[in-house]
Amino acid sequence: MGKIIFYEDRNFQGRHHECIGDCADLHPYFNRCNSIRVESGCFMVYERPNYLGHQYFLRRGEYSDSQRMIGISDCIRSCRMIPVHRGSFKLRLYERPDMSGQMQEVSDDCSNLQDRLHMSDINSCYVVDGHWLFYDQPNYRGRTYYLRPGEYRRYSDWGALSPRIGSFRRIIDFS
């Protein structure tokens, strides 16, 4: 079970709201978010309702000034708890939409997709096991995208604006 608390002001001040799971629309609970405390678990927070817009991965910890510390705007509108996964990890990456073209199967982290797999565009993928983070730049930098088990027939299905992926990693139990 996870728990995240959103605060309207920096340093955990002002109106706040607690979540222990997914919330598709946080707007009724606060107008802006300037600090966040993750008491347990891992969460993705999104700038728009219904898990859309920029995504940010947060693990257990205190973010007293979320704009300065991790670059999150004060407009957080939804959050998703990432369940703990203790099993195996497997991901199938495809060069073309609808799971077609060349396929690469991986089961561990990759800090530089181009160097390791000689591909930088992933147009579709199938998350067989585990939960994963994609980054649009190498070395786990840039925009982040959360992928849970299932099919992603095109890059827009995981929220990306282009098929360019620089790195990816497994989400393991951080507790």
MDAnalysis code that builds the backbone (N, CA, C; Angstrom):
import MDAnalysis as mda
import numpy as np

u = mda.Universe.empty(525, n_residues=175, atom_resindex=np.repeat(np.arange(175), 3), trajectory=True)
u.add_TopologyAttr("name", ["N", "CA", "C"] * 175)
u.add_TopologyAttr("resid", np.arange(1, 176))
u.add_TopologyAttr("resname", ["MET", "GLY", "LYS", "ILE", "ILE", "PHE", "TYR", "GLU", "ASP", "ARG", "ASN", "PHE", "GLN", "GLY", "ARG", "HIS", "HIS", "GLU", "CYS", "ILE", "GLY", "ASP", "CYS", "ALA", "ASP", "LEU", "HIS", "PRO", "TYR", "PHE", "ASN", "ARG", "CYS", "ASN", "SER", "ILE", "ARG", "VAL", "GLU", "SER", "GLY", "CYS", "PHE", "MET", "VAL", "TYR", "GLU", "ARG", "PRO", "ASN", "TYR", "LEU", "GLY", "HIS", "GLN", "TYR", "PHE", "LEU", "ARG", "ARG", "GLY", "GLU", "TYR", "SER", "ASP", "SER", "GLN", "ARG", "MET", "ILE", "GLY", "ILE", "SER", "ASP", "CYS", "ILE", "ARG", "SER", "CYS", "ARG", "MET", "ILE", "PRO", "VAL", "HIS", "ARG", "GLY", "SER", "PHE", "LYS", "LEU", "ARG", "LEU", "TYR", "GLU", "ARG", "PRO", "ASP", "MET", "SER", "GLY", "GLN", "MET", "GLN", "GLU", "VAL", "SER", "ASP", "ASP", "CYS", "SER", "ASN", "LEU", "GLN", "ASP", "ARG", "LEU", "HIS", "MET", "SER", "ASP", "ILE", "ASN", "SER", "CYS", "TYR", "VAL", "VAL", "ASP", "GLY", "HIS", "TRP", "LEU", "PHE", "TYR", "ASP", "GLN", "PRO", "ASN", "TYR", "ARG", "GLY", "ARG", "THR", "TYR", "TYR", "LEU", "ARG", "PRO", "GLY", "GLU", "TYR", "ARG", "ARG", "TYR", "SER", "ASP", "TRP", "GLY", "ALA", "LEU", "SER", "PRO", "ARG", "ILE", "GLY", "SER", "PHE", "ARG", "ARG", "ILE", "ILE", "ASP", "PHE", "SER"])
u.atoms.positions = np.array([
    [0.855, -1.181, 0.000],
    [0.000, 0.000, 0.000],
    [0.893, 1.234, 0.000],
    [0.516, 2.209, -0.779],
    [1.276, 3.450, -0.847],
    [0.476, 4.616, -0.297],
    [1.191, 5.687, 0.011],
    [0.539, 6.902, 0.496],
    [1.338, 8.111, 0.041],
    [0.628, 9.062, -0.573],
    [1.234, 10.303, -1.046],
    [0.379, 11.465, -0.552],
    [1.051, 12.560, -0.160],
    [0.344, 13.750, 0.320],
    [0.791, 14.944, -0.517],
    [-0.187, 15.649, -1.078],
    [0.062, 16.841, -1.883],
    [-0.258, 18.079, -1.048],
    [0.615, 19.090, -1.101],
    [0.429, 20.340, -0.357],
    [0.392, 21.505, -1.341],
    [-0.472, 22.463, -1.080],
    [-0.568, 23.623, -1.962],
    [0.667, 24.516, -1.891],
    [1.286, 24.611, -0.730],
    [2.433, 25.507, -0.557],
    [3.724, 24.721, -0.361],
    [4.836, 25.421, -0.516],
    [6.147, 24.814, -0.280],
    [6.292, 24.432, 1.190],
    [7.239, 23.540, 1.449],
    [7.569, 23.106, 2.812],
    [6.374, 22.503, 3.546],
    [5.527, 21.790, 2.794],
    [4.423, 21.020, 3.364],
    [3.438, 21.876, 4.142],
    [3.144, 23.041, 3.594],
    [2.220, 23.991, 4.211],
    [0.961, 24.122, 3.359],
    [-0.050, 24.699, 3.957],
    [-1.294, 24.989, 3.244],
    [-2.201, 23.778, 3.138],
    [-3.228, 23.966, 2.367],
    [-4.200, 22.902, 2.155],
    [-3.491, 21.671, 1.605],
    [-3.944, 20.477, 2.009],
    [-3.306, 19.253, 1.531],
    [-4.342, 18.161, 1.275],
    [-3.897, 17.152, 0.551],
    [-4.755, 16.019, 0.227],
    [-3.916, 14.749, 0.221],
    [-4.431, 13.684, 0.850],
    [-3.753, 12.391, 0.913],
    [-4.379, 11.418, -0.070],
    [-3.541, 10.618, -0.727],
    [-4.007, 9.554, -1.622],
    [-3.335, 8.250, -1.208],
    [-4.089, 7.173, -1.242],
    [-3.513, 5.846, -0.979],
    [-3.645, 4.946, -2.208],
    [-3.967, 5.540, -3.324],
    [-4.095, 4.792, -4.577],
    [-4.208, 5.745, -5.743],
    [-4.758, 5.245, -6.826],
    [-4.921, 6.049, -8.036],
    [-5.987, 7.120, -7.837],
    [-5.777, 8.273, -8.467],
    [-6.774, 9.339, -8.472],
    [-6.717, 10.016, -9.840],
    [-7.791, 9.872, -10.618],
    [-7.828, 10.391, -11.985],
    [-8.001, 11.904, -12.053],
    [-8.520, 12.516, -10.968],
    [-8.715, 13.970, -10.974],
    [-8.508, 14.535, -9.573],
    [-7.377, 15.188, -9.375],
    [-7.047, 15.788, -8.081],
    [-7.540, 17.219, -7.939],
    [-8.001, 17.828, -9.012],
    [-8.373, 19.234, -8.995],
    [-9.388, 19.602, -7.908],
    [-10.374, 18.771, -7.586],
    [-11.319, 19.154, -6.525],
    [-10.679, 19.306, -5.138],
    [-9.482, 18.741, -4.942],
    [-8.877, 18.712, -3.609],
    [-7.895, 19.845, -3.345],
    [-7.297, 20.418, -4.382],
    [-6.367, 21.541, -4.211],
    [-6.212, 22.265, -5.539],
    [-5.817, 23.554, -5.452],
    [-5.678, 24.386, -6.652],
    [-4.293, 24.303, -7.284],
    [-3.284, 24.134, -6.457],
    [-1.911, 24.054, -6.937],
    [-1.146, 23.101, -6.018],
    [0.008, 22.655, -6.465],
    [0.814, 21.732, -5.663],
    [2.264, 22.194, -5.699],
    [2.793, 22.561, -4.529],
    [4.174, 23.037, -4.462],
    [5.081, 22.182, -3.592],
    [4.519, 21.199, -2.894],
    [5.349, 20.241, -2.169],
    [4.593, 18.918, -2.062],
    [5.368, 17.847, -1.984],
    [4.807, 16.496, -1.982],
    [5.589, 15.641, -0.997],
    [4.866, 14.815, -0.266],
    [5.506, 13.842, 0.631],
    [4.986, 12.456, 0.238],
    [5.910, 11.565, -0.140],
    [5.555, 10.180, -0.424],
    [5.939, 9.386, 0.815],
    [4.935, 8.975, 1.584],
    [5.209, 8.266, 2.835],
    [5.514, 6.796, 2.609],
    [4.936, 6.206, 1.569],
    [5.246, 4.811, 1.246],
    [4.898, 4.550, -0.212],
    [5.601, 3.599, -0.788],
    [5.346, 3.224, -2.165],
    [5.983, 4.149, -3.182],
    [5.611, 3.933, -4.444],
    [6.056, 4.757, -5.563],
    [4.822, 5.218, -6.328],
    [4.895, 6.428, -6.882],
    [3.785, 7.014, -7.613],
    [4.273, 7.686, -8.881],
    [3.385, 7.743, -9.863],
    [3.545, 8.628, -11.007],
    [2.553, 9.744, -10.786],
    [2.980, 10.986, -10.984],
    [2.061, 12.119, -10.925],
    [2.026, 12.742, -12.317],
    [0.871, 13.292, -12.666],
    [0.628, 13.791, -14.021],
    [0.121, 15.225, -13.964],
    [0.458, 15.997, -14.982],
    [0.047, 17.402, -15.038],
    [-1.392, 17.603, -15.494],
    [-2.026, 16.556, -15.986],
    [-3.407, 16.681, -16.442],
    [-4.259, 15.563, -15.843],
    [-5.567, 15.760, -15.779],
    [-6.447, 14.687, -15.291],
    [-6.359, 13.445, -16.178],
    [-6.812, 12.330, -15.623],
    [-6.879, 11.057, -16.352],
    [-5.520, 10.552, -16.815],
    [-4.475, 10.853, -16.016],
    [-3.132, 10.323, -16.252],
    [-2.547, 10.757, -17.592],
    [-2.756, 12.030, -17.925],
    [-2.254, 12.590, -19.179],
    [-1.260, 13.709, -18.896],
    [-0.533, 14.103, -19.921],
    [0.442, 15.185, -19.790],
    [1.776, 14.680, -19.283],
    [2.636, 15.625, -18.890],
    [3.945, 15.238, -18.360],
    [3.772, 14.317, -17.157],
    [4.668, 13.332, -17.077],
    [4.642, 12.356, -16.000],
    [5.911, 12.492, -15.171],
    [5.775, 12.290, -13.863],
    [6.926, 12.358, -12.968],
    [6.885, 11.174, -12.015],
    [8.001, 10.487, -11.900],
    [8.128, 9.328, -11.015],
    [8.601, 9.793, -9.645],
    [7.879, 9.411, -8.607],
    [8.245, 9.776, -7.239],
    [8.320, 8.525, -6.379],
    [9.419, 8.394, -5.671],
    [9.563, 7.306, -4.709],
    [9.471, 7.884, -3.305],
    [9.508, 7.048, -2.323],
    [9.387, 7.484, -0.936],
    [10.379, 8.596, -0.632],
    [9.849, 9.688, -0.045],
    [10.696, 10.819, 0.275],
    [9.908, 12.102, 0.381],
    [10.627, 13.185, 0.676],
    [10.011, 14.499, 0.832],
    [10.507, 15.435, -0.257],
    [9.564, 16.111, -0.887],
    [9.849, 17.052, -1.960],
    [9.294, 18.408, -1.504],
    [10.075, 19.128, -0.702],
    [9.603, 20.357, -0.050],
    [9.347, 21.507, -1.023],
    [10.000, 21.472, -2.172],
    [9.787, 22.468, -3.222],
    [9.833, 21.696, -4.536],
    [8.713, 21.123, -4.910],
    [8.693, 20.198, -6.044],
    [9.105, 20.847, -7.358],
    [8.851, 22.132, -7.528],
    [9.262, 22.804, -8.763],
    [10.784, 22.872, -8.860],
    [11.426, 23.252, -7.778],
    [12.881, 23.400, -7.783],
    [13.585, 22.038, -7.735],
    [13.057, 21.109, -6.927],
    [13.743, 19.837, -6.702],
    [13.658, 18.871, -7.880],
    [12.492, 18.786, -8.517],
    [12.332, 17.808, -9.586],
    [11.684, 18.360, -10.846],
    [11.452, 19.654, -10.895],
    [10.946, 20.278, -12.107],
    [9.469, 20.108, -12.372],
    [8.725, 19.697, -11.375],
    [7.276, 19.542, -11.536],
    [6.637, 20.918, -11.473],
    [5.704, 21.178, -12.380],
    [4.969, 22.435, -12.288],
    [4.001, 22.342, -11.112],
    [3.389, 23.447, -10.754],
    [2.464, 23.412, -9.615],
    [1.087, 22.895, -10.020],
    [0.987, 22.381, -11.222],
    [-0.284, 21.899, -11.755],
    [-0.267, 20.368, -11.825],
    [-0.497, 19.714, -10.703],
    [-0.602, 18.253, -10.649],
    [-2.090, 17.919, -10.615],
    [-2.543, 17.099, -11.565],
    [-3.980, 16.841, -11.687],
    [-4.388, 15.382, -11.555],
    [-3.423, 14.439, -11.550],
    [-3.766, 13.038, -11.319],
    [-2.528, 12.298, -10.823],
    [-2.762, 11.153, -10.178],
    [-1.646, 10.333, -9.700],
    [-2.020, 8.863, -9.803],
    [-0.996, 8.055, -9.955],
    [-1.186, 6.608, -10.064],
    [-0.157, 5.925, -9.177],
    [-0.640, 5.040, -8.303],
    [0.268, 4.262, -7.467],
    [0.858, 3.126, -8.305],
    [2.152, 2.899, -8.151],
    [2.813, 1.821, -8.872],
    [2.899, 0.632, -7.929],
    [2.243, -0.464, -8.276],
    [2.263, -1.624, -7.380],
    [3.650, -2.252, -7.310],
    [3.954, -2.838, -6.169],
    [5.228, -3.524, -5.984],
    [5.207, -4.796, -6.837],
    [6.265, -5.008, -7.583],
    [6.399, -6.201, -8.416],
    [7.665, -6.920, -7.996],
    [7.523, -8.167, -7.576],
    [8.685, -8.921, -7.111],
    [9.023, -10.099, -8.019],
    [8.337, -10.210, -9.136],
    [8.584, -11.312, -10.058],
    [9.621, -10.966, -11.097],
    [9.529, -11.649, -12.221],
    [10.465, -11.414, -13.318],
    [10.048, -10.178, -14.104],
    [10.949, -9.723, -14.950],
    [10.713, -8.567, -15.804],
    [10.976, -8.979, -17.250],
    [10.047, -8.598, -18.136],
    [10.248, -8.877, -19.552],
    [9.512, -7.824, -20.372],
    [10.212, -7.345, -21.397],
    [9.706, -6.276, -22.246],
    [10.065, -6.608, -23.688],
    [9.089, -6.496, -24.586],
    [9.345, -6.692, -26.014],
    [9.198, -5.348, -26.718],
    [10.262, -4.941, -27.407],
    [10.308, -3.656, -28.103],
    [10.229, -3.887, -29.604],
    [9.408, -3.095, -30.287],
    [9.219, -3.253, -31.728],
    [9.561, -1.956, -32.445],
    [10.154, -2.099, -33.627],
    [10.543, -0.923, -34.395],
    [9.373, -0.269, -35.113],
    [8.256, -0.980, -35.285],
    [7.099, -0.443, -36.007],
    [5.838, -0.508, -35.149],
    [4.826, 0.273, -35.514],
    [3.556, 0.213, -34.776],
    [2.911, -1.173, -34.866],
    [1.978, -1.423, -33.965],
    [1.194, -2.666, -33.928],
    [2.048, -3.914, -33.790],
    [3.098, -3.816, -33.006],
    [3.984, -4.944, -32.712],
    [4.497, -5.621, -33.981],
    [5.009, -4.800, -34.886],
    [5.552, -5.345, -36.135],
    [6.986, -4.860, -36.326],
    [7.653, -5.442, -37.300],
    [9.039, -5.104, -37.561],
    [9.977, -5.841, -36.622],
    [11.207, -5.394, -36.577],
    [12.211, -6.024, -35.722],
    [11.781, -5.956, -34.267],
    [11.989, -7.069, -33.531],
    [11.623, -7.138, -32.115],
    [12.865, -7.468, -31.288],
    [12.986, -6.781, -30.158],
    [14.047, -7.055, -29.188],
    [13.376, -7.369, -27.852],
    [13.799, -8.452, -27.215],
    [13.250, -8.802, -25.907],
    [14.311, -8.533, -24.853],
    [13.921, -7.827, -23.785],
    [14.858, -7.466, -22.722],
    [14.248, -7.792, -21.364],
    [15.126, -7.955, -20.387],
    [14.654, -8.241, -19.030],
    [15.407, -7.444, -17.970],
    [16.225, -6.476, -18.401],
    [16.944, -5.653, -17.433],
    [17.027, -4.212, -17.921],
    [17.599, -3.352, -17.108],
    [17.693, -1.927, -17.413],
    [18.624, -1.680, -18.603],
    [18.411, -0.545, -19.257],
    [19.254, -0.159, -20.383],
    [19.498, 1.349, -20.302],
    [20.750, 1.745, -20.047],
    [21.061, 3.166, -19.901],
    [21.204, 3.892, -21.238],
    [21.447, 3.138, -22.314],
    [21.566, 3.761, -23.634],
    [21.064, 2.780, -24.693],
    [19.862, 3.006, -25.142],
    [19.202, 2.111, -26.094],
    [19.966, 2.010, -27.404],
    [20.461, 3.128, -27.916],
    [21.191, 3.134, -29.185],
    [22.460, 2.289, -29.096],
    [23.234, 2.446, -28.024],
    [24.478, 1.688, -27.874],
    [24.232, 0.196, -27.690],
    [23.227, -0.145, -26.891],
    [23.014, -1.550, -26.547],
    [22.230, -2.327, -27.605],
    [21.137, -1.752, -28.091],
    [20.265, -2.488, -29.009],
    [20.301, -1.955, -30.440],
    [21.079, -0.899, -30.665],
    [21.206, -0.279, -31.986],
    [19.855, 0.163, -32.542],
    [19.018, 0.657, -31.647],
    [17.753, 1.246, -32.063],
    [17.462, 2.409, -31.128],
    [16.803, 3.409, -31.625],
    [16.447, 4.538, -30.770],
    [14.964, 4.860, -30.874],
    [14.325, 4.347, -31.913],
    [12.893, 4.541, -32.058],
    [12.170, 3.254, -31.705],
    [11.227, 3.365, -30.795],
    [10.370, 2.246, -30.425],
    [8.950, 2.700, -30.722],
    [8.337, 2.062, -31.684],
    [6.993, 2.465, -32.097],
    [5.894, 1.681, -31.402],
    [6.233, 0.538, -30.814],
    [5.264, -0.230, -30.045],
    [6.022, -1.154, -29.108],
    [5.337, -1.635, -28.095],
    [5.975, -2.569, -27.174],
    [4.921, -3.383, -26.440],
    [5.375, -4.471, -25.875],
    [4.522, -5.341, -25.076],
    [5.239, -5.565, -23.753],
    [4.651, -5.079, -22.671],
    [5.202, -5.312, -21.341],
    [4.654, -6.650, -20.875],
    [5.499, -7.660, -20.904],
    [5.095, -9.014, -20.536],
    [5.022, -9.136, -19.019],
    [6.065, -8.691, -18.331],
    [6.142, -8.785, -16.861],
    [6.777, -7.536, -16.284],
    [6.271, -7.097, -15.149],
    [6.869, -5.991, -14.421],
    [6.339, -4.640, -14.842],
    [6.868, -3.619, -14.187],
    [6.531, -2.227, -14.456],
    [7.825, -1.535, -14.859],
    [7.743, -0.639, -15.859],
    [8.929, -0.044, -16.472],
    [8.786, 1.460, -16.596],
    [9.926, 2.147, -16.653],
    [9.987, 3.568, -16.975],
    [10.794, 3.727, -18.256],
    [10.239, 4.450, -19.212],
    [10.966, 4.850, -20.414],
    [11.390, 6.294, -20.228],
    [12.559, 6.641, -20.770],
    [13.077, 8.006, -20.751],
    [13.395, 8.399, -22.186],
    [13.160, 9.646, -22.539],
    [13.419, 10.043, -23.919],
    [14.891, 10.367, -24.184],
    [15.742, 10.298, -23.150],
    [17.173, 10.532, -23.322],
    [17.960, 9.399, -22.669],
    [19.203, 9.179, -23.100],
    [20.044, 8.165, -22.453],
    [20.305, 8.506, -20.983],
    [20.760, 7.514, -20.248],
    [21.155, 7.651, -18.844],
    [20.000, 8.084, -17.936],
    [18.795, 7.619, -18.266],
    [17.604, 7.819, -17.424],
    [17.316, 9.298, -17.188],
    [17.366, 10.065, -18.266],
    [17.118, 11.505, -18.188],
    [16.008, 11.891, -19.155],
    [15.503, 13.091, -18.963],
    [14.472, 13.613, -19.850],
    [13.073, 13.229, -19.409],
    [12.138, 13.359, -20.322],
    [10.743, 13.022, -20.018],
    [10.626, 11.547, -19.669],
    [9.746, 11.261, -18.736],
    [9.556, 9.917, -18.222],
    [8.176, 9.404, -18.603],
    [8.111, 8.098, -18.887],
    [6.850, 7.451, -19.233],
    [6.732, 6.141, -18.461],
    [5.597, 5.951, -17.823],
    [5.334, 4.753, -17.035],
    [4.587, 3.726, -17.884],
    [5.089, 2.488, -17.892],
    [4.441, 1.405, -18.619],
    [4.187, 0.241, -17.681],
    [2.934, -0.148, -17.592],
    [2.572, -1.323, -16.799],
    [2.283, -2.469, -17.757],
    [2.076, -3.683, -17.260],
    [1.874, -4.820, -18.156],
    [0.745, -4.588, -19.161],
    [1.010, -4.982, -20.403],
    [0.025, -4.853, -21.468],
    [0.655, -4.446, -22.783],
    [-0.200, -4.285, -23.785],
    [0.239, -3.903, -25.129],
    [0.161, -2.396, -25.319],
    [1.171, -1.868, -25.969],
    [1.228, -0.459, -26.361],
    [1.451, -0.458, -27.876],
    [0.383, -0.319, -28.637],
    [0.425, -0.493, -30.086],
    [1.120, 0.650, -30.821],
    [1.228, 1.801, -30.179],
    [1.982, 2.929, -30.733],
    [2.502, 3.760, -29.565],
    [3.530, 4.541, -29.836],
    [4.193, 5.299, -28.769],
    [3.243, 6.251, -28.050],
    [2.224, 6.747, -28.715],
    [1.269, 7.647, -28.054],
    [0.477, 6.923, -26.962],
    [0.413, 5.594, -27.015],
    [-0.302, 4.831, -25.979],
    [0.363, 4.950, -24.611],
    [1.685, 5.208, -24.569],
    [2.343, 5.420, -23.271],
    [2.562, 6.910, -22.996],
    [1.987, 7.770, -23.839],
    [2.004, 9.206, -23.591],
    [3.113, 9.973, -24.274],
    [3.912, 9.300, -25.095],
    [5.035, 9.961, -25.757],
    [4.568, 10.771, -26.963],
    [5.359, 11.792, -27.296],
    [5.091, 12.617, -28.467],
    [5.844, 12.123, -29.697],
    [6.837, 11.260, -29.479],
    [7.606, 10.679, -30.574],
    [8.072, 9.288, -30.147],
    [8.530, 8.473, -31.101],
    [8.981, 7.127, -30.747],
    [10.414, 7.083, -30.202],
    [11.071, 8.230, -30.055],
    [12.463, 8.288, -29.605],
    [12.569, 7.931, -28.123],
    [13.288, 6.865, -27.818],
    [13.530, 6.437, -26.442],
    [15.040, 6.334, -26.255],
    [15.557, 6.941, -25.187],
    [16.992, 6.914, -24.934],
    [17.412, 5.851, -23.942],
    [16.528, 5.511, -22.988],
    [16.856, 4.527, -21.962],
    [15.566, 4.024, -21.320],
    [15.692, 2.937, -20.569],
    [14.547, 2.413, -19.823],
    [15.055, 1.632, -18.619],
    [14.195, 1.502, -17.614],
    [14.565, 0.746, -16.416],
    [13.338, 0.099, -15.797],
    [13.615, -0.956, -15.059],
    [12.575, -1.658, -14.311],
    [12.242, -0.853, -13.060],
    [10.991, -0.907, -12.646],
    [10.613, -0.305, -11.369],
    [10.613, -1.441, -10.369],
    [11.596, -1.400, -9.482],
    [11.721, -2.442, -8.468],
    [11.261, -1.895, -7.128],
    [11.118, -2.757, -6.168],
    [10.660, -2.358, -4.833],
    [11.719, -1.459, -4.201],
    [11.349, -0.173, -3.957],
    [12.290, 0.809, -3.411],
    [12.188, 0.947, -1.905],
    [11.366, 0.148, -1.247],
    [11.190, 0.341, 0.203],
    [12.354, -0.170, 1.002],
])
